[in-house]
C-alpha cells in the first residue's frame, strides 16, 4: 500500500512537470520493471523471448521519446 501511494505521488509530480504525452510512453515499461524485479528478487527464469520483446519495447520507447530531441537538433542546425 505504501509503495502504491508513493508511486502515485511520483506520477502526479511528474505530470505537473512534464507533458502527459511523453510520460504516457513510459507506462509501457511497467511490465519490464515487474519482470526485471521478479528475475532479480525472486530468481524467476528469464526467457530469450522476453528479452527480445523487452528489447523491442525499449527500442519503441526510445524511438517515440527521441522524436522531440531529433526535431530540436534539426531546428538548431537549420538556424545555424
QUIDA-V43994 format. One record per pair of residues at least 12 apart in sequence whose ideal C-beta (glycine too) atoms are under 10 Angstrom apart, sorted by the first residue. I is the first residue (numbers start at 1). J is the second residue. D is the distance in whole Angstrom. If there is no record, write none. Layout:
BEGIN
i,j,d
I,J,D
I,J,D
END
This chain:
BEGIN
i,j,d
7,30,10
11,23,8
11,26,10
11,27,9
14,26,9
19,68,9
21,64,9
21,68,10
22,64,8
22,65,7
22,67,10
22,68,7
24,64,10
25,60,8
25,61,6
25,62,10
25,63,10
25,64,5
25,65,6
26,61,7
26,64,10
26,65,8
27,61,10
28,57,6
28,58,9
28,60,7
28,61,6
28,64,9
29,54,9
29,57,7
29,58,8
29,61,7
31,50,10
31,53,9
31,54,8
31,57,8
32,50,9
32,53,9
32,54,5
32,55,10
32,57,6
32,58,7
32,61,9
35,47,10
35,50,6
35,51,10
35,53,10
35,54,7
36,50,10
36,54,8
END
